């Protein structure tokens, strides 16, 4: 039994590899990421492969996901939502399945690794910058200096907006990381407490209370797994909306 709640977050080399002095070892984290990619591909492939009039259960689930993600995209990106819909769809499934998979016994939660969550957020950040420059050109940089600002305040606004802009990937990644880590630690601590009580004959009947609490925590954590994926892609859509020049982001800027 693992007594250290943080031991389940340890990245271990499964297949050590090195090319040209660079460590490219296959780790437990990369294995579970590849597993999630395979699951996403299988779900989307089999969920859209049916050509019959009567849809399969998996096809109904995939269609519901399409409408759900489509609602998120259209609600945040008014005119050009279809351009980023495939990316947002895959990103949502990757994060959600990765979160849920981490709840299983002996599974590794790669979304509890800061390098992974910040890496995904950085990818969204870079994509939004590239898309913004390509679609708006120099006008994209007008976001750093809102209209109507007095000239003597312009340098301060540019500094503040630039800092806020650069902190986006960090805040987006830390939000997902912190929620996943805190939930896993709470579940493991309570489970360890229940195991300790059950191991003492005098207090064994009392173990039912932490076990029941831990069960409720797992149900709550399952909801958090889906919610965090939703929050991540919603904020990603807001950043993309700003890059695509849509007006829907104006009232939501600064989230």
N, C-alpha and C positions, 0 to 999 in steps of 0.2 A: 504493500500500500504506500502511496506517495503521501508524506506528511507535509511536504513543502508545497503550498498552493501555486508558487511560481514555477515549479519544476515542469509543468505542462506547457510552458511558453518557451522552453529551451529549444533552440534550433540545433539539430544534430546532423552531422554528415552521414548520409546513407551510402553514397558511392563517391569517394574522394576522387576528384579529377583536377588536373592542372595542365593548362596549355600556355606555353610561352611565359611562364611565371605567374599567370593569372589563375586564381582559384575559381573554378567553375563546378565545384562539387555539387552533386545532387543531394539536397537536404530533405528533411521531412516536410518543411514548408513548401518547397518547390514541387514535391510529389503531390501534396494535397491541392496545390494550385492547378497542376496539370489534370488532376482528377476532376476538379470542378469545371475546368474548361471542357473536358470530355463529357461531363454530365449535361452542361449547357448545350453543347453541340447535338447530343443525342435527343434531348428534350425538344429542341427546335426542329431537328430533322424529322423525327417521328411524329411530332405534333403538326407538321405541315405536309407530310407525305401522303395523307389519305385523300383520295380523289372521289370517294363515294359521297352520295348525297347525305347520308346519315353520318354525322361526325363521331369520332371516337371520344372517349373520356379525356384522353390526353390532348386531343385537338381542342376540346372545349376549354380546358385549362389554359392552353397556349393562347387561344383567342381572347380569353378573359385578361390574360397578361398583356396582350397587344393593346386592348382597349384601355387597360389601367395605365400603362406606360404612355400610350398615346394621349391620355387625358393630362398627364403630368407635363408632357412636352408642349401640347397645344395651350395649356394654361399658363406657361411661362415664356414660350417662344411663339409669337403670333403668326408671323408670315412664312418663316422658313424652317418650321419645326421638322418637316420631313427630312431635311438634310442631316439632322443629328439623331433622328429617331432610332436607327439601327444601333448606333453607338450607345445611346442611353439604355436601350433595351438589353443589350448584352452586359453592360456595366451593372445594371440592376440585378440581373440574374446571377452574375458572378459574385457580387457582394452578398446577396441574400443567401445563396446556396452555400457559400463559404462560411457565413455566420452560422447557419443552421447545422452544417456538417461539423463545426467545431464543438457542438453540444453533445455529439455522440461519444460513447466511451472509447478511449484509446485514440481518438481523433486529434488532429492538430489544428488549432484555430489560427490560420495565417492572418486573419484580419485583426488579431491581437498583437501583431508585430507592427511597430511604428514605421519601420522602413517600407513595409508593404502599403499601409494606408496613405502615408505621405507620398509614396511613389505614384499611387493611383491618382491622388489629388494633384500632384505635379503634372501628370499627363493631361488631366483636364485643363489645368492652368495654361500649359504650353499650347494645347489645342485651341483654347479660347483666344490667346494672343495671336496665333498664326491666322486663325479665321478672321479675327477682327481687323488685322492689318490687310489681309487679302480682300476683304469685302468693303472696308471703309477707307483704307489708305491712311493719309495723315489725319483725317477726321477722327480716327480712333483715339488719338491722344488728347482730344478735347475733353475726354472723360476725366482727365486729371485736373482740369481747370473749368469748373462750371461757368456758364454764362452769368453775367450780372455781378461778378465779384469785383470789388474795388481793386485798383491796380496795386496798391500797397499791400493787399492781402493775398495777391496771386502766389508769391513764393511760398507762403505758409500753406495754402491750400494744395499746391503741387506736392509739397513734402508730405503732408498728411495723407493725401490720396494715393501717393506712390507707396507709402508704408502700408496703408490698408490693402492696396492691390497686391503687394508682395507677400503679405501675411495670409492671403487667401488659401494657398495650398496647405500651409502649416495648420491653420485653424480647421480646415476641412478634414485633413488627415487625423489630427489629434482628436477631433470629436468622435470619429468612428473608433479609433484605437482605445480611447479612454472608456467608452461605453462597453466595449467588448471585454476589456481586461477586468473592469470592476465587476461585471456580471459573473464572469468565470471564477474570480477569486471568492466572491460571496457564496456561490454554489459549492465550491470545494471546501471552504471553511465550515459551512453548515454541515456538509456531508461528513467531514472529519469529526465534527462535534458529535453527530449522531452515532458514528461508529464507535467513538470513545465511550459514550453512554451505554451503548448496547453491549460493549465488552465488559462492563461492570455489572455483575449479577444483581447487586442490590438496587441499581437504578435502571436496569434493562427495560422495564415497561415504559419508562419516561422517554425512551428513544423515539417513540411514535410521534412526539411533538416536533423535534427537529427534522425528522423524516418527512412529515406532512408539510412543514415549512419549506423544505428543500424542493419538494415536488411542485409546490406553488411557485417557487422561484424559477424552476425550469420552465414552467408554462409562461411565466412573465418574461423570461429571457428569450423564449421563442418569439414572442410578440416584439420584443426589442430588436431582435435580429432583422425582422422584416421592416420595422420602423426606421432603423438606422440606414438600411439600404435605400428606403424611400427618401430620407432626408438628404443623403449623399447625392442622389441623382437629381433631386429637386434643386439643390444649390448649384449643381453642375449646369442645369438648364438655365438658371438665372444668369450665370456667368456667360454662357453661350448666347443668351438673348442679348446681352450687352454687346457682345462681339458682332452679332449679326445685325445690330442696329435696330432691333425691335423696341417698341415703346413700352412693352409690358414690364420691363425691368426697372423702369424709372421710379415706380412707387415702392420697389422692393430692394433698391440698392442699399448696400450697407449691411445686409443680412450675413 
